[in-house]
């Protein structure tokens, strides 16, 4: 046994040295990724979960896409133009693109995708932006035109997320029972091969992909619901990549020579920010000075260093720093206890004999609500609790299961403060979260934020197609939000990714890692899996 | 006997009806609603779309109407379609997860009985010896140790360090290229850890029941009689004592029948086994009513059948309980 172990160990070390050689791009090998959840279905229109979209992104294309710096560029559309009145978008489609079953891709497929998206019988989360289309028209096989009632800035971005579906396989049939749900046909760099329920999804390379054949022959997503198990599988070669290392894994558990010899780690700012949101109907939180005081009391640096182990940056507003819409020049709230105390006494709070602040006889205490299953945020709440107790605010923490959290508390406005996170979309439209009209049931301005100037700029920003003008409005909105502190913006976490060293050509960018996946390669001498994917039909 | 059986079976119908009613009420009492299209906290979903979807799936109807509609489909054995985003029929979702769960549960139950009963018998026979204490400590340690933790340690040891056993999943990456023998070996290797660990937790219960019930029986006068008439210990134990002592164990066997399809969320999650536990957990968390109801109804039927089975087996083991 010992001998066998030693042999294995030697073999691995030799391999490991080999992996430092960048080698030459070659076709072949398989990449196995791990996913906590199983994809729900592979028609992206009908799913909102990350695993589904991770797989589908390799199978389908949109008309447009984001490049590595988050600029919008053509995908299935070779180019596009905006009409003079800013109301219409005209897409010129690539010629010669084929569906995986060999049929040609045309503007009729785009038309079908649009129609099925807005069909009230289609259960999709993505209809919203497309319901604003006044007219959609196929001009010829390779030209497609949509017209909006008003110039609408998020419209262009909406065509990056709409994955174009094959009309010839879907039209006239019920999309919710289509075989394509589990056996998709797209135009993308990989072709669906097999789905073993609850276990794995396998894709093989599309040799005729319009941007050139990808180097890696096979893509496998393994479903491993436990993150501890997934980490063991990575060490044991069961998978080649983890795209969401926990802070502790990223900073400590992967920092030893044997791991570094065989794996590369990458990080980029995740498309997410975490915040403490106040119910602005609450008598104390209605006062801007109170919110500012709390922001001064929360030590964001302590949260990032202590809980995220440095794997994040301070958030100053609703964007991450490497986006064009980000305004870094806004009011910032470093840890400043004196300032907090003076703001609170200005707002009329006095300290009682028990050390608790109170106003008009009411003690300053409130509950922070959080959803279950997010340990990092729960620990944030604990740090916030301690910091606020130092200036005489009593905080309770309550953790609730997600569905109840949303339905019983957030939707019913039955909370004082929440810690939550928002996904940051690459298109900076803030309307749904901050506009005062969005306070209805189930709508997302659940903190009841109302600011005339913000309302005005939100509307102006989404109805101009001039990026410089839009940027000016969005910059101003961020200044107001920073001043008002309807949320205390806490942090933007880093996404930490570990990938086996044999994969070369990986370039981290604001868009993440996957933006040039088709250019990743494994040099021939470092190949692990021999596949005959190219031979099978 | 046949009439008794028939009566029992008929009586199960109203019971099952009651089970469905209570289950349906309970899952609808839990706060929250199924999020069919992923609309929760999603800025891109408009109010209009949200209402359309609720109507499309009948969630806007009053609860008793929803129950009636469910019941109407259920009597035709139609469990409907899942509210999860895969929108597949509940039956096929359950059907593809059932075999692996039943396999694991049966094997681990068999292992529990094969190992647990002899331990119990041995401990009863050698009461208060060192070996009795060692075995008792072992089964209780197995019961008390957190299984997810033990699982991770064993995965680390057998998987990463020794590289003897695979860490998770039920099939290897190259499974389809293997010969039948290799396939069997491959699956066996994958199942050793999950089955071993889940059986470990069950040993304490069975062996204790066995021990106590055997001790109880051994105190009876007819055992003294058997010894007195000169029967060898083996025969006394096997023919006279064990049979009576098995009764409580049979109860446990009957009660474990519904557990066969339950699976365990923790095991399945740690070992990445696509079984019923994960399915049930996920459907409860997402308020996937049709799937929850499907699984609960199956569990209900199996519980009723298990009870019946236990009663019948009592009769076989102990003629006094037989009903004419």
Interface residues (C-beta under 8 A of the other chain):
Chain A: X1 X5 X8 X32 X38 X40 X41 X46 X47 X48 X49 X52 X120 X121 X123 X124 X125 X126 X127 X128 X129 X131 X176 X177 X181 X182 X196 X197 X198 X199 X220 X222 X223 X224 X225 X226 X228 X229 X232 X233 X235 X236 X238 X401 X402 X403 X404 X406 X407 X408 X410 X420 X425 X432 X433 X440 X442 X443 X444 X529
Chain B: X30 X31 X32 X33 X35 X36 X37 X38 X39 X40 X41 X42 X43 X44 X45 X46 X47 X48 X49 X50 X52 X53 X56 X57 X84 X85 X86 X87 X96 X97 X152 X155 X156 X159 X160 X162 X163 X166 X167 X168 X169 X170 X171 X173 X268 X269 X270 X271 X272 X273 X274 X275 X278 X285 X286 X287
